[in-house]
Amino acid sequence: MQTQTIKILLLIFLVNLSLYLESQIVTPAYIDSCTYVDYLKSDWHSLTKNARKARKHNIDFQYLTIRTGIAYFEQGKYMLALPYFEKAYKSDDSNSVLNEYLYYSYLFSGRYKNAQQFSEKISENDQERLKISKPAALSSVSFFTKYASNSDYSVIPTTITTLYQTITKSYRLDGIECTSDKFLKYSIGFGGMQASVNKEITALGNFILPPFYTEKTNQTDYYAFLSRYFKYGVVLTGTVHGLNGNISADNPYSPADSDTLYTAAYSALWTGLSVYKYNRFVGLGATISISNLNSYKTFEKNFKLNIFPFSDTNAYYTAQICQNSITDTAGTLKKYNSHSHAVSIKLFDRFIVEPSYTIGSKFLFSESEGTLLDNETDITGNRIAVLCYYTNVKQNLNVYLKYEHSEKQNLYVENNISKNIGYINQSITGGFIWNFQK
């Protein structure tokens, strides 16, 4: 009797197991049922899990694609949601709900121009419903200023045929930039730099220079760049940055007569081309530029990597590798290599903090698509920086502040021998951007 009971129980178990396994056979109907229930329950984690199961069994249909995109969107993973909405849009471009999800996925992923380009393809009713503004000839204006100073440093020659000098240096760069999103995105800017170098000299030989004087630099900058956004997160940018300046030193003994110890005018042109491609987790970019700053022929190569660990822009890591090839007036070629790393973290929904550091050396390098140039003949070495960025509630005003601490080297020639001396440079860059369009 006991043996027969065991057999019956075993038979019931096997039947139930068979029914259970049969119910777990992955079919389009099964996936459709599961993901629909997950959608109604707003169980986004379970929905994406079932979507991955469907992909393993090569199951794909329109509703599954849309539901998967919505699940990633609701989890804040906008970059993961994008390819699903793009795929669904190709099959049905008249779905208003789908268009809204796709538009905001572009927007929240930081692909603002792609969002603008997509909005032009949807109906006017959808544009009005989403409150999408038309491209404007002037979409934003920004003002920035940069102030830098360094610790005093001394050049102490080893022979009595030269001199001893202590140098204190500081400079300031101001600028304004206007941006448009009409047709191609473009920016034009204008800036000015004023630099002051105070020199105290102790003559160890017979010199005609006074024991102290100030060397001044006045520089005017003008630049423009064009950006073209393509499909699949590809951005192509071209930049032109020109500058004119004058270096002079007044004679401290006769300032009223405007007597100068020396004066020299200069001009230079910096041009660059960059391409950037980003997808759900990674962004890759490369920039090449040439210039003739300070009578040097420079060629810069810069490679950039962005990693979005959460498939959104709330936190990401950036790495860059840069090489500057410099040819001086004598035809001597020198190369400076560096690599930098930064982590950007969004705090409190509107506040971004980005600490970074750079290892290696740079010489006559560019920053921010060529809008800021380190135009001096001192080498910038290792540096650390912290960038803070704040956006107001209405997203019209963006304020930023950046602090940098750099190791620098002053180059000089003594008895036809090139030498250098190190010092510390600190700078603060700040400004704000006013967006006429959100």
Buried (B, 14 or more C-beta within 10 A) or exposed (E): EEEEEEEEEEEEEEEEEEEEEEEEEBEEEBBBEBBBEBBEEEBBEBBBBBBEBBEEEEBBEEEBBBBBBBBBBBBEBBBBBBBBBBBBBEEEEEBEEBBBBBBBBBBBBBBBBBBBBBBEEBEEEBBEEBEBEEBEEEBBBBEBEBBBBBEEBEBEBEEEEBBEBBBBBBBBBBBEBBBBBEEEBBBEBBBBBEBBBBBBBEBBEEEEBBEEBBBBBEBBBBBBBBBBBEEEBEBBBBBBBBBEBBBBBBBEEEEEEEEEBEEEEBEBEBBBBBBBBBBBBEBEBBBEBBBBBBEBBBBBBBBBBBEBEBBBBBBBEBEBBBBBBBBEEEEEEEEBEBBBBBEBEBEEEEEBEBBBEBEBBBBBBBEEBBBBBBBBBBBBBBBEBBBBBBBEEEEBEBBBBBBBBBBBBBEBEBEEEEBEBEBEBBBEBBBBBEBEBE
